[in-house]
Amino acid sequence: MAKSELRPLVKLRSTGGTGFTYVTRKNRRNNPERMVLRKYDPVLRRYVDFREER
């Protein structure tokens, strides 16, 4: 069974300048714009915004 293109893998890169990334899936139909999530950056040891990169 093939993976759906409706839920592609996206990389979330830290805005803290550390280069740390998370990898997740998103639903293109519900969220067509780029994702921004507030997650923990272990390099900075605090919560920062992570933005989707393409």
Distance bins in CASP14 RR format, pairs under 12 A and 6 or more apart:
PFRMAT RR
TARGET T0000
AUTHOR 0000-0000-0000
RMODE 2
METHOD distances of the structure
MODEL  1
3 9 0 0 0 0 1 0 0 0 0 0 0
3 25 0 0 0 0 1 0 0 0 0 0 0
4 25 0 0 0 0 1 0 0 0 0 0 0
4 26 0 0 0 0 0 1 0 0 0 0 0
4 27 0 0 0 0 1 0 0 0 0 0 0
4 28 0 0 0 0 1 0 0 0 0 0 0
4 29 0 0 0 0 0 1 0 0 0 0 0
5 25 0 0 0 0 0 1 0 0 0 0 0
5 26 0 0 0 0 0 1 0 0 0 0 0
5 27 0 0 0 0 0 1 0 0 0 0 0
5 28 1 0 0 1 0 0 0 0 0 0 0
5 29 0 0 0 0 0 1 0 0 0 0 0
6 25 0 0 0 0 1 0 0 0 0 0 0
6 26 0 0 0 0 1 0 0 0 0 0 0
6 27 1 0 0 1 0 0 0 0 0 0 0
6 28 1 0 1 0 0 0 0 0 0 0 0
6 29 1 0 0 1 0 0 0 0 0 0 0
6 30 0 0 0 0 1 0 0 0 0 0 0
6 31 0 0 0 0 0 1 0 0 0 0 0
6 32 0 0 0 0 0 1 0 0 0 0 0
7 24 0 0 0 0 1 0 0 0 0 0 0
7 25 1 0 1 0 0 0 0 0 0 0 0
7 26 1 0 0 1 0 0 0 0 0 0 0
7 27 1 0 1 0 0 0 0 0 0 0 0
7 28 1 0 0 1 0 0 0 0 0 0 0
7 29 0 0 0 0 1 0 0 0 0 0 0
7 30 0 0 0 0 1 0 0 0 0 0 0
7 31 0 0 0 0 0 1 0 0 0 0 0
8 23 0 0 0 0 0 1 0 0 0 0 0
8 24 0 0 0 0 0 1 0 0 0 0 0
8 25 1 0 0 1 0 0 0 0 0 0 0
8 26 1 0 0 1 0 0 0 0 0 0 0
8 27 0 0 0 0 1 0 0 0 0 0 0
8 28 1 0 0 1 0 0 0 0 0 0 0
8 29 0 0 0 0 0 1 0 0 0 0 0
8 31 0 0 0 0 0 1 0 0 0 0 0
8 32 0 0 0 0 0 1 0 0 0 0 0
8 35 0 0 0 0 0 1 0 0 0 0 0
8 52 0 0 0 0 0 1 0 0 0 0 0
8 54 0 0 0 0 1 0 0 0 0 0 0
9 21 0 0 0 0 0 1 0 0 0 0 0
9 22 0 0 0 0 0 1 0 0 0 0 0
9 23 1 0 0 1 0 0 0 0 0 0 0
9 24 1 0 0 1 0 0 0 0 0 0 0
9 25 1 0 1 0 0 0 0 0 0 0 0
9 26 0 0 0 0 1 0 0 0 0 0 0
9 28 0 0 0 0 0 1 0 0 0 0 0
9 52 0 0 0 0 0 1 0 0 0 0 0
9 53 0 0 0 0 0 1 0 0 0 0 0
9 54 0 0 0 0 0 1 0 0 0 0 0
10 21 0 0 0 0 1 0 0 0 0 0 0
10 22 0 0 0 0 1 0 0 0 0 0 0
10 23 1 0 0 1 0 0 0 0 0 0 0
10 24 1 0 0 1 0 0 0 0 0 0 0
10 25 1 0 0 1 0 0 0 0 0 0 0
10 26 1 0 1 0 0 0 0 0 0 0 0
10 27 0 0 0 0 0 1 0 0 0 0 0
10 28 0 0 0 0 1 0 0 0 0 0 0
10 31 0 0 0 0 1 0 0 0 0 0 0
10 33 0 0 0 0 0 1 0 0 0 0 0
10 34 0 0 0 0 1 0 0 0 0 0 0
10 35 1 0 0 1 0 0 0 0 0 0 0
10 36 0 0 0 0 0 1 0 0 0 0 0
10 37 0 0 0 0 0 1 0 0 0 0 0
10 50 0 0 0 0 0 1 0 0 0 0 0
10 51 0 0 0 0 0 1 0 0 0 0 0
10 52 1 0 1 0 0 0 0 0 0 0 0
10 53 1 0 0 1 0 0 0 0 0 0 0
10 54 1 0 0 1 0 0 0 0 0 0 0
11 19 0 0 0 0 0 1 0 0 0 0 0
11 20 0 0 0 0 0 1 0 0 0 0 0
11 21 1 0 1 0 0 0 0 0 0 0 0
11 22 1 0 0 1 0 0 0 0 0 0 0
11 23 1 0 1 0 0 0 0 0 0 0 0
11 24 0 0 0 0 1 0 0 0 0 0 0
11 25 0 0 0 0 0 1 0 0 0 0 0
11 26 0 0 0 0 0 1 0 0 0 0 0
11 34 0 0 0 0 0 1 0 0 0 0 0
11 35 0 0 0 0 0 1 0 0 0 0 0
11 37 0 0 0 0 0 1 0 0 0 0 0
11 50 0 0 0 0 1 0 0 0 0 0 0
11 51 0 0 0 0 1 0 0 0 0 0 0
11 52 1 0 0 1 0 0 0 0 0 0 0
11 53 1 0 1 0 0 0 0 0 0 0 0
11 54 0 0 0 0 1 0 0 0 0 0 0
12 19 0 0 0 0 0 1 0 0 0 0 0
12 20 0 0 0 0 1 0 0 0 0 0 0
12 21 1 0 0 1 0 0 0 0 0 0 0
12 22 1 0 1 0 0 0 0 0 0 0 0
12 23 1 0 0 1 0 0 0 0 0 0 0
12 24 1 0 0 1 0 0 0 0 0 0 0
12 25 0 0 0 0 0 1 0 0 0 0 0
12 26 0 0 0 0 1 0 0 0 0 0 0
12 34 0 0 0 0 1 0 0 0 0 0 0
12 35 1 0 0 1 0 0 0 0 0 0 0
12 36 0 0 0 0 1 0 0 0 0 0 0
12 37 1 0 0 1 0 0 0 0 0 0 0
12 38 0 0 0 0 0 1 0 0 0 0 0
12 39 1 0 0 1 0 0 0 0 0 0 0
12 40 0 0 0 0 0 1 0 0 0 0 0
12 41 0 0 0 0 0 1 0 0 0 0 0
12 48 0 0 0 0 0 1 0 0 0 0 0
12 49 0 0 0 0 1 0 0 0 0 0 0
12 50 1 1 0 0 0 0 0 0 0 0 0
12 51 1 0 0 1 0 0 0 0 0 0 0
12 52 1 0 1 0 0 0 0 0 0 0 0
12 53 1 0 0 1 0 0 0 0 0 0 0
12 54 0 0 0 0 0 1 0 0 0 0 0
13 19 1 0 0 1 0 0 0 0 0 0 0
13 20 1 0 0 1 0 0 0 0 0 0 0
13 21 1 0 1 0 0 0 0 0 0 0 0
13 22 0 0 0 0 1 0 0 0 0 0 0
13 23 0 0 0 0 0 1 0 0 0 0 0
13 24 0 0 0 0 0 1 0 0 0 0 0
13 34 0 0 0 0 0 1 0 0 0 0 0
13 35 0 0 0 0 0 1 0 0 0 0 0
13 36 0 0 0 0 0 1 0 0 0 0 0
13 37 0 0 0 0 0 1 0 0 0 0 0
13 39 0 0 0 0 0 1 0 0 0 0 0
13 41 0 0 0 0 0 1 0 0 0 0 0
13 48 0 0 0 0 0 1 0 0 0 0 0
13 49 0 0 0 0 1 0 0 0 0 0 0
13 50 1 0 0 1 0 0 0 0 0 0 0
13 51 1 0 0 1 0 0 0 0 0 0 0
13 52 0 0 0 0 1 0 0 0 0 0 0
13 53 1 0 1 0 0 0 0 0 0 0 0
13 54 0 0 0 0 0 1 0 0 0 0 0
14 20 1 0 1 0 0 0 0 0 0 0 0
14 21 1 0 0 1 0 0 0 0 0 0 0
14 22 0 0 0 0 1 0 0 0 0 0 0
14 36 0 0 0 0 0 1 0 0 0 0 0
14 37 0 0 0 0 0 1 0 0 0 0 0
14 38 0 0 0 0 0 1 0 0 0 0 0
14 39 0 0 0 0 1 0 0 0 0 0 0
14 40 0 0 0 0 1 0 0 0 0 0 0
14 41 1 0 1 0 0 0 0 0 0 0 0
14 42 0 0 0 0 1 0 0 0 0 0 0
14 43 1 0 0 1 0 0 0 0 0 0 0
14 44 1 0 0 1 0 0 0 0 0 0 0
14 46 0 0 0 0 0 1 0 0 0 0 0
14 47 0 0 0 0 0 1 0 0 0 0 0
14 48 1 0 1 0 0 0 0 0 0 0 0
14 49 0 0 0 0 1 0 0 0 0 0 0
14 50 1 0 1 0 0 0 0 0 0 0 0
14 51 0 0 0 0 1 0 0 0 0 0 0
14 52 0 0 0 0 0 1 0 0 0 0 0
14 53 0 0 0 0 0 1 0 0 0 0 0
15 21 0 0 0 0 0 1 0 0 0 0 0
15 36 0 0 0 0 1 0 0 0 0 0 0
15 37 0 0 0 0 0 1 0 0 0 0 0
15 38 0 0 0 0 1 0 0 0 0 0 0
15 39 0 0 0 0 0 1 0 0 0 0 0
15 41 0 0 0 0 1 0 0 0 0 0 0
15 44 0 0 0 0 0 1 0 0 0 0 0
15 46 0 0 0 0 0 1 0 0 0 0 0
15 47 0 0 0 0 0 1 0 0 0 0 0
15 48 1 0 1 0 0 0 0 0 0 0 0
15 49 1 0 1 0 0 0 0 0 0 0 0
15 50 1 0 0 1 0 0 0 0 0 0 0
15 51 1 0 0 1 0 0 0 0 0 0 0
15 52 0 0 0 0 0 1 0 0 0 0 0
15 53 0 0 0 0 0 1 0 0 0 0 0
16 38 0 0 0 0 0 1 0 0 0 0 0
16 39 0 0 0 0 0 1 0 0 0 0 0
16 40 0 0 0 0 0 1 0 0 0 0 0
16 41 1 0 0 1 0 0 0 0 0 0 0
16 42 0 0 0 0 0 1 0 0 0 0 0
16 43 0 0 0 0 1 0 0 0 0 0 0
16 44 1 0 0 1 0 0 0 0 0 0 0
16 45 0 0 0 0 0 1 0 0 0 0 0
16 46 0 0 0 0 1 0 0 0 0 0 0
16 47 0 0 0 0 0 1 0 0 0 0 0
16 48 1 0 1 0 0 0 0 0 0 0 0
16 49 0 0 0 0 1 0 0 0 0 0 0
16 50 0 0 0 0 1 0 0 0 0 0 0
16 51 0 0 0 0 0 1 0 0 0 0 0
17 41 0 0 0 0 1 0 0 0 0 0 0
17 43 0 0 0 0 1 0 0 0 0 0 0
17 44 0 0 0 0 1 0 0 0 0 0 0
17 48 0 0 0 0 1 0 0 0 0 0 0
17 49 0 0 0 0 0 1 0 0 0 0 0
17 50 0 0 0 0 0 1 0 0 0 0 0
17 51 0 0 0 0 0 1 0 0 0 0 0
18 40 0 0 0 0 0 1 0 0 0 0 0
18 41 1 0 1 0 0 0 0 0 0 0 0
18 42 0 0 0 0 1 0 0 0 0 0 0
18 43 1 1 0 0 0 0 0 0 0 0 0
18 44 1 0 1 0 0 0 0 0 0 0 0
18 45 0 0 0 0 0 1 0 0 0 0 0
18 46 0 0 0 0 0 1 0 0 0 0 0
18 48 0 0 0 0 1 0 0 0 0 0 0
18 50 0 0 0 0 0 1 0 0 0 0 0
19 41 0 0 0 0 1 0 0 0 0 0 0
19 42 0 0 0 0 0 1 0 0 0 0 0
19 43 1 0 0 1 0 0 0 0 0 0 0
19 44 0 0 0 0 0 1 0 0 0 0 0
19 48 0 0 0 0 0 1 0 0 0 0 0
19 50 0 0 0 0 0 1 0 0 0 0 0
19 51 0 0 0 0 0 1 0 0 0 0 0
19 53 0 0 0 0 0 1 0 0 0 0 0
20 39 0 0 0 0 1 0 0 0 0 0 0
20 40 0 0 0 0 1 0 0 0 0 0 0
20 41 1 0 1 0 0 0 0 0 0 0 0
20 42 1 0 0 1 0 0 0 0 0 0 0
20 43 1 0 1 0 0 0 0 0 0 0 0
20 44 0 0 0 0 1 0 0 0 0 0 0
20 45 0 0 0 0 0 1 0 0 0 0 0
20 46 0 0 0 0 0 1 0 0 0 0 0
20 48 0 0 0 0 1 0 0 0 0 0 0
20 50 0 0 0 0 1 0 0 0 0 0 0
21 37 0 0 0 0 0 1 0 0 0 0 0
21 39 0 0 0 0 0 1 0 0 0 0 0
21 41 0 0 0 0 0 1 0 0 0 0 0
21 42 0 0 0 0 0 1 0 0 0 0 0
21 43 0 0 0 0 0 1 0 0 0 0 0
21 50 1 0 0 1 0 0 0 0 0 0 0
21 51 0 0 0 0 0 1 0 0 0 0 0
21 52 0 0 0 0 0 1 0 0 0 0 0
21 53 0 0 0 0 1 0 0 0 0 0 0
22 35 0 0 0 0 0 1 0 0 0 0 0
22 37 1 0 0 1 0 0 0 0 0 0 0
22 38 0 0 0 0 0 1 0 0 0 0 0
22 39 1 0 0 1 0 0 0 0 0 0 0
22 40 0 0 0 0 1 0 0 0 0 0 0
22 41 0 0 0 0 1 0 0 0 0 0 0
22 42 0 0 0 0 0 1 0 0 0 0 0
22 48 0 0 0 0 0 1 0 0 0 0 0
22 49 0 0 0 0 0 1 0 0 0 0 0
22 50 1 0 0 1 0 0 0 0 0 0 0
22 51 0 0 0 0 0 1 0 0 0 0 0
22 52 0 0 0 0 0 1 0 0 0 0 0
22 53 0 0 0 0 0 1 0 0 0 0 0
23 35 0 0 0 0 0 1 0 0 0 0 0
23 39 0 0 0 0 0 1 0 0 0 0 0
23 50 0 0 0 0 0 1 0 0 0 0 0
23 52 0 0 0 0 0 1 0 0 0 0 0
23 53 0 0 0 0 0 1 0 0 0 0 0
24 31 0 0 0 0 0 1 0 0 0 0 0
24 35 0 0 0 0 1 0 0 0 0 0 0
24 37 0 0 0 0 1 0 0 0 0 0 0
24 39 0 0 0 0 1 0 0 0 0 0 0
24 50 0 0 0 0 1 0 0 0 0 0 0
24 52 0 0 0 0 1 0 0 0 0 0 0
25 31 0 0 0 0 0 1 0 0 0 0 0
25 35 0 0 0 0 0 1 0 0 0 0 0
25 52 0 0 0 0 0 1 0 0 0 0 0
26 32 0 0 0 0 1 0 0 0 0 0 0
26 33 0 0 0 0 0 1 0 0 0 0 0
26 34 0 0 0 0 1 0 0 0 0 0 0
26 35 1 0 1 0 0 0 0 0 0 0 0
26 36 0 0 0 0 0 1 0 0 0 0 0
26 37 0 0 0 0 1 0 0 0 0 0 0
26 52 1 0 0 1 0 0 0 0 0 0 0
26 54 0 0 0 0 0 1 0 0 0 0 0
27 33 0 0 0 0 0 1 0 0 0 0 0
27 35 0 0 0 0 0 1 0 0 0 0 0
28 34 0 0 0 0 0 1 0 0 0 0 0
28 35 0 0 0 0 0 1 0 0 0 0 0
28 52 0 0 0 0 0 1 0 0 0 0 0
31 37 0 0 0 0 0 1 0 0 0 0 0
31 52 0 0 0 0 1 0 0 0 0 0 0
32 52 0 0 0 0 0 1 0 0 0 0 0
33 51 0 0 0 0 0 1 0 0 0 0 0
33 52 0 0 0 0 1 0 0 0 0 0 0
33 54 0 0 0 0 0 1 0 0 0 0 0
34 49 0 0 0 0 0 1 0 0 0 0 0
34 50 0 0 0 0 0 1 0 0 0 0 0
34 51 1 0 0 1 0 0 0 0 0 0 0
34 52 1 0 1 0 0 0 0 0 0 0 0
34 53 0 0 0 0 1 0 0 0 0 0 0
34 54 1 0 0 1 0 0 0 0 0 0 0
35 49 0 0 0 0 0 1 0 0 0 0 0
35 50 0 0 0 0 1 0 0 0 0 0 0
35 51 1 0 0 1 0 0 0 0 0 0 0
35 52 1 0 1 0 0 0 0 0 0 0 0
35 53 0 0 0 0 0 1 0 0 0 0 0
35 54 0 0 0 0 0 1 0 0 0 0 0
36 48 0 0 0 0 0 1 0 0 0 0 0
36 49 1 0 1 0 0 0 0 0 0 0 0
36 50 1 0 0 1 0 0 0 0 0 0 0
36 51 1 0 1 0 0 0 0 0 0 0 0
36 52 1 0 0 1 0 0 0 0 0 0 0
36 53 0 0 0 0 0 1 0 0 0 0 0
37 47 0 0 0 0 0 1 0 0 0 0 0
37 48 0 0 0 0 0 1 0 0 0 0 0
37 49 1 0 0 1 0 0 0 0 0 0 0
37 50 1 0 1 0 0 0 0 0 0 0 0
37 51 0 0 0 0 1 0 0 0 0 0 0
37 52 0 0 0 0 1 0 0 0 0 0 0
38 46 0 0 0 0 0 1 0 0 0 0 0
38 47 1 0 1 0 0 0 0 0 0 0 0
38 48 1 0 0 1 0 0 0 0 0 0 0
38 49 1 0 1 0 0 0 0 0 0 0 0
38 50 1 0 0 1 0 0 0 0 0 0 0
38 51 0 0 0 0 0 1 0 0 0 0 0
39 46 0 0 0 0 0 1 0 0 0 0 0
39 47 1 0 0 1 0 0 0 0 0 0 0
39 48 1 0 0 1 0 0 0 0 0 0 0
39 49 0 0 0 0 1 0 0 0 0 0 0
39 50 1 0 1 0 0 0 0 0 0 0 0
39 51 0 0 0 0 0 1 0 0 0 0 0
40 46 1 0 0 1 0 0 0 0 0 0 0
40 47 1 0 1 0 0 0 0 0 0 0 0
40 48 0 0 0 0 1 0 0 0 0 0 0
40 49 0 0 0 0 0 1 0 0 0 0 0
40 50 0 0 0 0 1 0 0 0 0 0 0
41 47 1 0 0 1 0 0 0 0 0 0 0
41 48 1 0 1 0 0 0 0 0 0 0 0
41 49 0 0 0 0 1 0 0 0 0 0 0
41 50 1 0 0 1 0 0 0 0 0 0 0
42 48 0 0 0 0 0 1 0 0 0 0 0
44 50 0 0 0 0 0 1 0 0 0 0 0
END
